[in-house]
């Protein structure tokens, strides 16, 4: 993160940087990218570095609400049609925010879940669509955002960019 950067600005910036990095190899095709973090008590939880880090994250989430933020960016450069101002590719970037509440977790539940391996490559060390679904007591907002890609945001971006066939 950059100094003074909010979590929302952070995921938006990373999603846009990823899309723009791939665009030169896209050969005129649109590029969609995203970046997801979990935010709890002002702290950002990305993907855990190891199982011990996953345990730490799950202890932080236990019995609390947190936000899942996904920056999504759609960039396309399809000749003149895809050009924005100044001849630059069109870019649509948004951030989806969903609130998730976890039940209090016992040490045994955390150990069991970490042992499954599921938390290893997930922001916040959990997969709502997987075994961690049993820990979720409430969700406010987009479920697909928590999974990792807010489908409704992608649809809206594609529609706005003229990339949908009616």
C-alpha angles and dihedrals in degrees: 000000000000117000109274093010116140121226089249093052089045096057092042091052094047094047091051093046091051093050094046091048091056098039097084090060094043095087094217096318121126117257122215121192139168145183126200133197136171117229121200127166090349093303122117118227114196125170114322117255091218142338093286089055090049089054090050092051094048090051089053091050094045112118093353143102120242139172127244112208123191123184111206125190130185115191126178136174109186103160116278093334092065096044120111127194114330093013093291122141117269112258128188115188128177139162122225118204124197128178117222128185123205127205116237108279126215121222088249092055091049092049092048093049095046090049089059089066092227096118095056100093101023129104107248089014096271143093113213090195091055138045094320090068087090090065097053114098099171140009127193115192135000117006091194088057090060090048087057111265123057099222094195090056092049091049091050091049093049091049092049091048093051092244098127125090112223 
